[in-house]
Each structure stands twice: as structure tokens, then as C-alpha cells.
């Protein structure tokens, strides 16, 4: 399944170019990408925090 950017996805939804199933699939793909990005940010934050604790 191709992953449309959010603005394009909203436009397609407004113009009724997506079925509800397609829209849900796209939203889930965006949610997965965001969850992955947040997870990576949390890892980097924890690594930095641990690095700072070593110097204190």
C-alpha cells in the first residue's frame, strides 16, 4: 500500500477519492511512522540522559 502525505490524503478524503478502508489504512501507516519516530526520540533522549549522569 502506498503511503500518501497527510495533506494529499486529506484532499483525497475531501474529494471522496478514498474508501473508508483505504483512509483507515493510510491513517494507520501514518500512526506507525509517528510511533517509530517517537520511539527513536525516546531512545536518543534516554541515551543523552544516561550520558549526562556519568559526568555528574
FENNORWO-V78023 format. One record per pair of residues at least 6 apart in sequence whose ideal C-beta (glycine too) atoms are under 6 Angstrom apart, sorted by the first residue. I is the first residue (numbers start at 1). J is the second residue. D is the distance in whole Angstrom. If there is no record, write none. Layout:
BEGIN
i->[I	I]
j->[J	J]
d->[D	D]
END
This chain:
BEGIN
i->[1	3	9	12	13]
j->[25	29	26	18	23]
d->[6	5	5	5	6]
END
